[in-house]
Amino acid sequence: MSVVSSVCCYCGTGCGVLIETDAGKMTGVRGDPMHPANHGKLCTKGTTLHLTAQAGGRALVPELRVSRDEARQRVSWDAALDHAAERFAAIIREHGPDAVGIYISGQLLTEDYYVFNKLAKGLIGTNNVDTNSRLCMSSAVAGYKATLGADAPPGCYDDIDHAGTIFIAGSNTAYAHPILFRRIEEARKRNPDLKLIVVDPRRTDTAQEADLHLSILPGTDVALFHSMLNVMLWEELISRDYIFAHTEGWEKLRETVREYTPEKVATICGVAAADIVQAARWFAQGPTLSLYCQGLNQSSCGVDKNAALINLHLATGQIGKPGAAPLSLTGQPNAMGGREVGGMANLLSAHRDLVNPEHRAEVAQLWGVDSVPEKPGKTAVEMFEAVRRGEIKALWIACTNPAQSMPNQAMIHEALRAAEFVVVQEAFADTETVQFADLLLPASTWGETDGTMTNSERRISRVHAAVPPPGEARADWAIATEFARRLLPEQGVRLFPYESAEDVFNEHRATTRGRDLDITGLSYALLDAGPQQWPFPAGAHLGKPRLYEDGVFPTESGRARFYDAPYRPVAEPIDARYPLHLNTGRLRDQWHGMSRTGLVARLYSHVEEPLLSMNSQDMERRQLHDGDLVRVKSRRGSLVIKVQASAELRGGQGFIPMHWGGRFMAGLGVNALTLDAFDPVSRQPELKHAAVQVEKAVLPYRRAIMLRGDGVTLLRLAQPFLGRFDYATAGLTGRDNTVLVFQAASVGPLPESLVQEMDAAFGLDDPLLTMNYQDARRGIWKKVRVEDGVITGARLSGETVAQDWLKDLIAEGASAMEVRSWLLAPVALPPAGKTGRGHIVCNCLNVAEPDIVAAIAAGADLAALQSNLKCGTECGSCVPELKRLIASNRVAA
């Protein structure tokens, strides 16, 4: 048995973890109490990381198909990489280097990112290398550069403890960065005067904790920030000394914001003018720490939003001192590391700009190549549009799932089908993108790789391998290195001499000398002793927690720049045909496209299926009720999904989680609806807003299948049937035992052939193992699979209301005798004492909402719930929901 330190692979908080292993397998994970990002705490996703490592579904061997009509076949690594090199070389010879593209990921380690960047720009000679961080953080990058001069978040997590006001904009921090939110909760306990302002169209768990919630209309952030600056001007809340000593461009911005009075902007944003005034006063009073994420970034004017918020910090001098900074929260674990090595189409190593001839010459000299191409590369959306048009013919995709995560999925799927050659380098074998792979290369993943990651506060941490990768999987940097050596052998061997991740890091480190992120003082040995923030130049003893303390900025003048931009509405306005604003976002216990979290049954307990959340009055007008099926349509596609009323949303708005794609539901997920319009500067698409219509979907024939077994195997059984229904979802439930829950609905009864095919696939066709009840007149047919007297599966047709309690019995391994009377009766009532547990609020300790509500009705407050039921005492992610349940049930009482 051993314990290895590493870093969580989910959000950009960068939590340290300790991986417990036994006989070469991961057996547990816990927070690292010595890591400064989390001090031993982990969220529900982090605490189950070892379960994702144990799950199957991994890509284990290279697989190749010669033609699209054939299935991929296992090949050796030599054959796989030789074939890839031959195909890329042939395309480059005939069409030039820009006929190939590389699409990578903010979940790669910095070393992986560096090698891919050098492969594209230094060896192949194309800038067509971009990343899913383009969907995540590129507007934050451009916002920092436009105002402060460099992509360098100036604050740190310790600022939470020094702030007088915390201003959260476009982030449900309680869900997306829960460990940071725990720190905010603790800071507010210590300092009751600390003000929390939240800007979000939804009344999320984060917003409900706020002293002031500005529930703005979607996309109106710039108008709000300009109006706050207008108030600061009129009430003399600005810091004229700081403005005159350390900034430029103030006069022009001042004239712009004079027009954004609170009374005028209140109408634009849909909030009270008095609330705008209050927010401005608290912000100016400070010290103010701003935390922001995708609500600002994923917009067709995301750079304007980021920069307009930074304007407030510059105008009030809320920067470069404890508790005062604009701190962008990265969505992925190493989005920052990717930016450091220039792993995007417009960047070069160490925060150099591709458009700068001097920067290109510096990188060419550092790499030992004649030149770096000057032609701008294709960014994420542009890259797939070029693939669809046939301009890019070969595409290499690593550690990301664009066939689920990119906007306008119809276009993305069309592009992937049109590509001449698609390489997918992936750890998980079943992602939506893998089905398009001509060549699948198995990659190692969390817990199996060595390298570094950088979190949202510029803190670099060592990532250690705890176990060897399964099968023939290899490290991402090693795969790219070996491909480079085969693509152009003489140059490849010279430019890619790496034998270890540390070799790559050392070269990356050398490229940072003299740059704003200088890390020439760092080494693996030093990082093994503890994570460090950059800059960390040679001779330093500690990194720098805060930047710009002296008021000097990395611009030509040394001054920060105010950014003057007018408010622009969303790219796709609502109209009579598409009258609702659709927002997308994260849930507490799932991650991105669920390639990892979707394999862990307990992570479905909080939210078990994709849902459209709507305001109750909007539902009433459409004669909709909780659980009804609806068809959500945009100008690009449609989706059938269940609807639920939500008090989080004001009228005219809807919300769908981003996580479910074609592996887990019929259709392509929410990104069948989103549009690919993007910011003209950052090229980040507007994933946070689309105009949609919602109408009831009349699908009277319902079906549910539940089956116990291995999660990966069960999901693979379900996947071929998802697309054969108008509505279908596949998910998991259970804790000690995993149970598949497959739900489907159709306009008419299923063909007998499909019924037989599904029964056979799910093991419900053996008369010796199944009990059944059939009522042909009422269209009801119930089947239960029994093995050794224990219920192991069920199929419900016609009526499916029993699935909520039946799935729990299957997960518990209940005796068949307990359901015999129900099974043979034409009623949906459960056996005596058998009801579904309901929604799980505390995933760590498996505490259900009915138990919590009962305790509240008996008089329990938060302390009593934590003491008696223990909910909220582990990771703490459920504490905001516990508070909400207490408040709502007391109001009801």
N, C-alpha and C positions, 0 to 999 in steps of 0.2 A: 504494500500500500504506500502511496505517496501523495503529496500535495504540491501543485504547481501553480504559480501566480500567472494571471493573464488579465485580459480586459474583456468586458462584455461586448458582444458583436451587434447590439441593437442600436439604440439612439446615440446621439453625439454627446451625452453626458460623460461617457468614458469611464464607467464604473470599474473599479478593480475587482477581480474575482479570484477565488482560490478553487482550483479544480481538484477534486479528490478522485484518485484512480486506484484500481485494484486489478491486477493481472492484465494490464493493458487496456482496460475499459474504464470509461468515466462513470463514477458511481454517485457523485454528488457535486454540488457547487454552492459556495457561500460567498458573501461579500468579504472583500479584503479590508480589515479594519485599519490598515496602514495606508490605504490609498486615499489621497486628499480629495478626490472627486466624490466619493460616496461614504468614506469612513465606515465601511462594513455593511452598509444597507444595500439591498437589491429590490427591484420591483418584481411583480409576478412573473414577467417574462424571464428576467435574469435568473430567478430562483429555479426555473425549470430547464435551463440550458442543457444540463446533463441528460435530460429526457429526450431532447431533440437530437443529441448525439447518439443515443441508443436506438432511435427509430431507424427503420429501414428506409428504402427509397433513395439510396445513394447511387450516383453514377460511379461504377466500379472499374470499368474497362473502356478503352477507346472503341468507338463504334463508327462505322463508315457505310454510307450507301453510295453506289455509283450513279444511280439514277433516281429521280423522285418517285418513280413507280415501285421501287423496291424498299424493303425494310432495311434498316441499318444492320450490319453484321460486325461481330467482334473482330478487331484487328490488333496487331501489335503496336506499341508506341512508335517504333521506327516506321512502320508502314503508314501510320496515321500522320505523323509529322512530315514525312517525305511527300505524301499526297498533298497535304496542305501547302507545303512549300512549292510544289510543282504547279498547283492551281493558281496560287497567288502570283508566282513568277510569270506564268503565262499571261495572266490578265494584265499585269503591270507592263510586260513587254508590248502587248498589243494596244492597250488603251491608256497607259501612263499610270503613275503612282496614285493619282487622285481617283482612280477607278476602284480603289479598295477603301474600306473604312473599318475602324475599330471602336466598339462601344463597350465601355467598362463601367466600374461601379464604385460608389462611396463605401462599399463594404470590403473592398480590397485593402490589403495592408499597403503602407506607404511604399515599401520596396516593390510590390507588384505593380503599383501605379507608375513608379519611376521607370521600370523596364518597358512597360507598354508605351509610355510616352516617348522614350528613346527609340523604341522599335519603329514607331510610326514616323517621327519627325527626323530622326537621325539616320535610320537605315533605309526604310522604304522611300522616304522623301515626300510624305504627305502630312498635312495637318488635319486630316480627317480622323482624329481621335477625340472622342467626347465621352461623357459619362452621365450616368443617371443623376449625378449631383447637379446637372443642368436643370433637372426638374425640381431640385431641392434648394440649392443655395446660391445659384449664379446671380440672382438679383441682390443678395446680400453682399456678394463679392463686389459687384459693380457699384453698389451704394457706398461701401467703404472707400473704394478707390476714388469715386467722384467727389467725396467730401473730405476725407482724412488723408488721401493720397496713397494708401496701400491697403491691401486686403489683410488687415490685422485687427481682430477684435480687441479693443483697448482695455476691457475689464476682465474680471475673474469672478469665480464663484464666491470668494470671500466677500465681495462687494455686497452680497445679499445681507450679510451680518452688519454692514455699516450704513445701509441705505435708510433714508427717511421716507422715501417713496419708491415703490416698485411699480413700474409701468409695463404691463404685459399687453402686447398688441399682436393679434393674429396667431395666438398660440393657446391651445388647451394644455397648458403645462402639466396639469394634474394627470393627464393621460399620456402625453407625448414625452415628457421628461419628468416622470413621477418622483425620482430621487431628488431632483432640484426643488420640486414643489414641497417635499418633506422639509427641506432646508428653509424654504420660505415660511412654512407653518411654524417651525421652531423659532425663527427670527421674530415673528409676530408675537409669539408667546413671551419672548424676552423683552420685546419693546412694543407695548400696546399702542404707542403713538405712530408706529410704522403704518403708512397708508398703502393700500393695494388698489391700483386702478387696472381694470381689464377692459380692453377694446376687442369686442367680438360680436358678430351678428347673433350668435347663439348664447344662451345662458348656460354655459357648460359648468362642469364641476369647478373649474378654475374661476369662472365668472361669479358663481354663487358665493365664493369665499371673499369677493372683493368688497372694499368699502364703497367703491363707485364702479358700476358696470356701464360702459358706454356701448349700448347695443346698436351699433351703426348699421345702416343698410350696406349690403355687400359692395365692396369696391370703393367706398367713399373715404378711405383712410387719409388720403392727401388733403382733402377738404377739411377734415377734422384737425390734422396737425397744423395746417395753415391757420385755422381759426384759433387754436390754442396760442400760436405765436402772435396773432392779432391781439388777443387778450393781454399777453405779456407786454406787448408794446404799449397798449393804452394804460395799463396799470403800473408801468415802469418796473416790471419784474425781470427785465433782461439785465445782463451783466455787460454794461457798455465798456468797462475796462478790458474785459476778456475779448469782446468783439474787436475792439480797436487794436489790441496788442497781438492777437493770435489768429485772426481770420481775415478773409477777403470776400467780396461779393455781397456784403450786407445790404448796401443801398438798394440794389436791384430787387433782392428778395423782400426787403421792407415795403417797397412800393406794391409788390404783388400781393402780399398778405393783408394789406390795408383793406382790400375788397372782401376779405373772408371774415366778416363779422359773425359773432355767435348767432345772432338772430337769422342771418341769411343761411349759414351753414347748418343750423338746426333743421331746416327744411330739407337740405340735401342729404344729411346723414340720418335723419329720423330720430334724433335725440334732443333732449331739452337744452336750450341755450344756457341755462343755469348750470347744467352738468358740464358743459364745455368750459365754462368759466372756472368751476371748481377744479376740474382736472388741470387746467393751466396753472392755477395758484399752487396746488400741491406739487406739481412738477417743478415749478420754478423755485419753490421753497427748498426742496431736496434735502440731502443728497439724493439724486434720482438715478436709479438703475433701470434701464429699459431692457426687456427680454422680448424677443420677437422671433417668429418662425414663418411657417408656410402661408399664413393669412396675409402677410405682406409680400412674400417672395413669389408665390404662384399666381402671378397676375400679369396682364398685358401692360401694366404700368408699375411693375414691382420695384424697379430702380427708383422711380419717383417716390414711392411709399417709404422705402428704406431711407433715402436721402432726406425726405421731409421730416422724418422722425429724428435723424441725426442733427438737422437744423435746430431743433429744440434744445438739444444738449449744448451745441455751440453757442446759441444765443443766451443761454443762462449760465454758461461756464460749468455745466454738469459733465465734466470729463476730466480724466487724469488725476482723480483724487478718490480716496476710499468711498465706496458706495455710489459712485457717479460714473456711468458709462453706458453707451449703447452696445449691448451684448447680444449678438445674433446667436440663436440656438440652432446648431446643426442637426439635421434630421437623421443623418446616418453616422455610423461610428467613426468613419475616417474621411468624411467629406473634406475636412480641413487638411488632412494629409495629402489628398489628391490635389488640392489647390497649391500646396507647398511645392510639389514636384512639377507643376504645370500640366497636369493630366486633363486638360480641356483644350478645345479646338482653338482658343484664342490666347492661350497662356504658354509660357515656357518655364523651365526649372527655376525655382527660388523666386517666385513672384515676378518673373520677367514677362514683358509683354511682347506678343508675337509681332505687333505692328511696328515695334521699335527696332530699327536696323542695328543699333549698337547692341541691343539685347540678343538679337539673332546671332551676331558675330561672336559675342561672349559665349553663348551656348555651343556654337559650332567649335570654338577653340577648346572648350572644356571637354567636349565629346570626342574631339579629334576627327571631325568631318569637315568637308570643304564648306558646306553651308547648311543652313536650316531653311526650308521652303518658306517663302514670304506670302504665298497665296493663302488667304484665310481658309480655314477648314470648315467643314460642315458641322454645325451644332446638332443636338439630338434630333429635334423634329426635322430639321433640314436634311440630316443624314438619311433618315428613312424616306423622306420625300424623294431624295436623289436615288435611293435604291429602287423605289417604285418606278421612277422614270427610266431606269436603266443606266444612269450615269455612274453610280457605284454598283459594281457587279459582284464583288466579294465582300462579305461582312463577317467580322470576327466579334463575337459577343462573349463577354466574360463576367461572371458573377452578378448577372442582372437578368431581369425577366421582362423585356419590353413588350412581349405579346400579352402582358397583363397590365403593366404600369404606365405605358405611354398613353397620351391622350388620343382621341379619335382612333379607336382600335380597328375600325374597318380599314383605315388607310394603312396602319401598321401591319396587319395580317396580309393585306394585298402586297405590300412591299416585300415581306419575308417570302411570300410565294414567288415573287418575281425575281428574286436574287438568283444569280447563277450558282453561287457557292456560299453556304452559311456554315461557319464554325461556331459551335456553342461550347464554351469552356465553363463547366458547371459542376457543383458538388451534388446537386439533387437531380434525380433522373426524370422527374415527372412534371417539371415546370411547363407552363404553357409554351414557352419559347423552344424547349427541347424538341417538340414535335416538328419544328421547321429545320432542325439541324441536319445538314448533310454529313457533318463530322461532329461527333460528341466526344469531348475530351474531359475525363474525370479529374476534378480538382479537389484538393484538400480544403478543409474549412475550419471553423472555430474549434479550438482545442487540439488542432493537428498541425499548426503552422507556427513559424517563428518570424518575428519582425517587429514593426512599431505601428502605432496609431496615434493620431492627434485629436484631442477632443475640442469642445467649443471654446474653452478658455486657453487655447494654444498649449495645452499640456500633452507632452509626448510620453507615452507609456510603452513598456515592452510587452509584447505578446509572445507567450511561450507555448510550445507544443507540449501537451500532456500525454498524448497517445499518438501512435503512428496512424497515418491515413489508411482507410480501408481499401481493400482490393489493390488496384494499380494507380490510385489517385496520386497526383503530384501537386506540389506547391505552384501557385499561379505564376510567380516570377520565374520559376524553373521551366515551366512549359513555354513561356514566351521567349526565354533565353535560348532554349534548344531549337525553337522554330526559327529564330533569327540566324542561328548558326547554319541552318540548312537552307534558308532562303537565299542568302548571299554568303557562301562559306567563308571566303577570305575576310571580308569586312565583318561578317557576323561574329567570327571567332575573336577578332581584334576588339570589336566594340562591346562584346558581351562576354567578358572573361569570368563571370561570376560563378563561384562554386558554393556560395552560401548567401543567405539573406544579409548577413553582416557585410559582405563585400559590396552589395548594392547600397546599403545604408552609408557606408564610408564614402562612396562616390557621390551620392546625393548630398551628404554633409559638405563635401568639398565645393559643390556648386553654390552653397549658401554664403560663402565667405564674403563679408562686406555688405551683404544684403540686409533688409529689415528683419528677416527671420534667421539671421546668422546662428547656426548651431554647431560651429566648428569646435566648440568646447565639449560637445557631447560624444559619447561612445556607448556601445552596448553595455560595457562594464559599468559605466556610470548610471545608465538607465536601469540596470538590474538592481541597483541600490535604491531606486525610487524614481517615479516620473518627474519630469522637469518641464517648465514652460520656456518657450522661446520668446525673445532671442536669448541665446546662451553662447556667446562668442568664446573663443579660446581665452583661457585665463579666468573666466567667470567661475564663481562658486555656486551661484543660484541663478535661476531664470528670473525674468522680470514679470511680476504679476500684473502690473498696470503700465500702460503705455501713455506717452504724451503728458507726463507729469510736468514737464518743463514748458509745455505749450508749443513745442516745436514739432512740426509735422513733415512727413516725407513727400513734400511737394516742391516745385521749383522755387517758390518764395519762402518755404518754411512755414506757411500759414495754412490753416484749414480753409476749405472753400464752402461757402453757403451754396446750396443747390436750388436754383430757381426753376420751378416747373408748375404749370397750372394743374388743377384737378381735371382728370379725364375719367369718364365713367367706364364701366366694364365693357369688354370688347363685344359682348353679345347681349344687347338689352332685351328685356322681356317685352312681349307684345300680346295681342289678343290670342294668337295661336299658341304661344309658349309663355304663359302668364306667371310662371313660378321661377324664383331664383333657386338653383340647386347648388348646394355646397357639398364638398367632400372632405374627408378627414380620417383621423386615426381613432381606433378604439383602445381601451386600456390594456387588453391582454393579447391582442394580435399584432403582427408586425408585417408591414408591406404586403407582399403577395402571398403570404402564408406558406411559402415553401418550407419554412422551418417550424413556425408556431402552429401551422395547420396540421401537424403530425402529433400534437400533444392534446389528448382529449380534454384535460382539465382546463385548458385555455379557451375552450368554448363555453365554459360554465357561466361566465358573466354575460356574454352575448352569443347565442348559439347559432344564429343564422343572419344573413344580410337582411336589413330592414330599411325601408324608407320612413324617416321620421318627418311628421308634418304637424303644423298647428291644428288643434282640434277643430277650430271653426272652418278652416279650409277643408277638413275632412267632412264635416257636417254638410257643407255646401255641395259636396260631391257624393253625399250619402254613403260615406265610407265608415267602417268600423275597424277597431284593432284586429289585426290578423287577416283582413281582406287582402285579396290579391289585386294589384294594380299594374297597369302598364305605364311606365315612365318613358316619354319620348322626347328626344331633342332633334335638332336638324341633322344629326349624324347617325342616330340609331335609337334602339328602344330596348327596354329591359322589363321583365315581369318579376315582381318582387312583392313581399308582404309589406303592409303599411302599419304604422303605429302612431298614436298621438303622442306628442312630446311638448312639455311645458318649456323646453329650451328654446323653441322657435317662435318667432313672431309670425304674423300672417304673411302669406305670399312667399314663404320660404320652405325648402326641403333640405334634408341631409341624408346622404348615403355613405357608409364607410367605404374606404378605398381598398379594403383587403381582398374581397372575394372576386375571383376571376373565373375563367372557364373550367378550371379544375374542380371548383366547388359549387358551381351553379350553372343553370342553363343560360346561354348567352356569354358575353364577353366581360361582364362586370360593369361597374360604374363608368369605366373609361370607354365604353361604347357610346356614352352620352357626352363626354367632355370634348372641348374644342381645342384645336392645336394653334390658335392664335397665341403669339408670344410677344414679350417685351422687346422693343426694337434695339435696346442696348444689350441686355443680358441674354436674350434669346430664351428666356424661361417661359414655358407655356402657362396659360391661365387655367390651371387645373382646379382652382377653387371656385369657379363659377361657370354655370351654363344655364341657358334659358330652357325650361322644360314644360311639358304638359303632363297631367296625371289623370287617368281615367280608370274606372273599375274594369278588371279583367274577369270576364265570366268564364270560369273554368270549373264546372261543377263536379268533375270526376277527380276525386282526390285519392292519393295512394301514399302509404308510408311503409318503409321497410327498415327494420332494426336487426342488427346482427352483431354478435360478439366475436372478437378476434383481434388480430394484429391491425393497427390503424392504417399502415401503408397498404397492406393487402386489401383491406376493406375499401379504402378510397379508390384503389385501382379497379376493384369490382364495379364500383358505382359509376366511374367516369364515362364509360361508353354509353351509358343510358341518359346522361344529363341532357345531351342535345336532342333527345328524341321526345322531349316534352315541351309544352309551352312554358311551363314553370317547373323547375326542379332545383333542389339544393342537396348537397352531401356534406355532412359534418360528423364530428365525433362527440361522444359524451362518456362520462364515467371517470373513475379515479384509479381504483385498483385494477379494474377490468375496463377495456376499451370497447365501446359499442358504436357502430356506424348508425347514423340516422339519415336515411334517404327519404326526402319528401318530393312529391311530384303532383302535378295537376294537369288536366287536359280538357279540351272542349267536349270530347266524346269518350266512350268506353274504349279501352285498349284492345287492339286486335289479339285474338287468342294466341297467335304465334309470339307476340311480344310478352304476353303474360307468362307463357311457358319458358321463354328465353330468360326472363328475369328470375323466375322461380328456380330455374336450374342454376343460374349464375350465383344466386345467394343461398343455395342449399336448402330450398324450401319445396323441393319436388319429390322428396323421398317419403312415401306414405308411412313407412315404419318409424320415421322420426318426427312427423308432423301431426298435430291435431288441427282440425279445421271446422269452421262453422260457415255455412253459406246460406244466404237468403236472396235468392234470385229476384224475387219480386221487389225487394227494397234495394237491390244492387249492392248488398253488403257481403263481403267475403273476408273472413279472418282466419289466418293461419299462424300457428305457433310451432317453432322447432324445439324439440325436447331431447336432450342428451343426458343419459344417466339421471333422469328425473329432474334435471335443471333446465330452465328456460334459457336458450341460447340465441333465439331469433324469433322474429315475428313479421308478418305482412298484413297490413290493414288496407282494405279496398272499400270504397264507398263511404265509410265513416272512419275518421282518423283521430278523433278526440282522445282516444285511449293512449295515444303514443306518449303523452307527457309522463304518465305514471308507469306505463309498460316498459319504457326504455330504462327507467330506474331499476325495475325488477330484473331486467336482463343484466344490467351492470352489476347488480348485487348477487347474481347467481341464485335467484329465488326458485323455490320448488314449483314444479308445474301444477301441483295440487292446489296452489294458491290462486290460480287463474282458471281452473277447469270450469267452475260454474259460470264465470264471466264469458269464457270462450264459447260455451254452448248456449248462451242466452243472447237474444236479439236486443240487448241494451248496451249502452256505452258506459254505464256507471262502473267504477272500479270495485274490486272486492273490498270488503269491510276493512277499514284502516289503511288502505293502499291509495295514496295520492302522490302526485309528483311533488318533488321537493321544491320546485319552483326556481326562480332566478337565484344564482349564487352571487352574493355580494362580496364576501371575503373568500377569495380563491385560495389564499395561503392555507387557511384553516377550515375551508369547506363549510362556511356558515351561510345558510340560505335566508332569503328575504323574509319568508313567513315567520321564521324563528325570531328574527330581529324585530319585526313588527309586533309580534306577540309580546316580546320583552318591553318594547316601548309602551304598548298599551297598559302594561303592568306598572309603568312608572319609571322605567330605566332611562337614564341619560347616557351620554357618551361614555363617561367613566364606568358606569355600571355595565354597559354592553361590552366594553373591553375587559372588564374584570370577570364577568360571568360567562360570556360567550367567546371571549378572547378575540373577537373580530377586530381588525384594525391594529393588532399588536405586533404583527410581523413586518411586512413591507410598508404598511400604512396607506397603500393606494386606495383602499376602500373608505378611508376616513371621511373625505368629502361627501360620499354617498351616504354614509351613516348619519352625518349631520343633516343631510337633506331629508332622509327618512324620519328622523326625529322631528324636524320642523314641520313636515307635511302631515305627519300623523297627529301631532299636537293641534295643528290647525283644524284637521278633520274632526278631532275629538271636541 
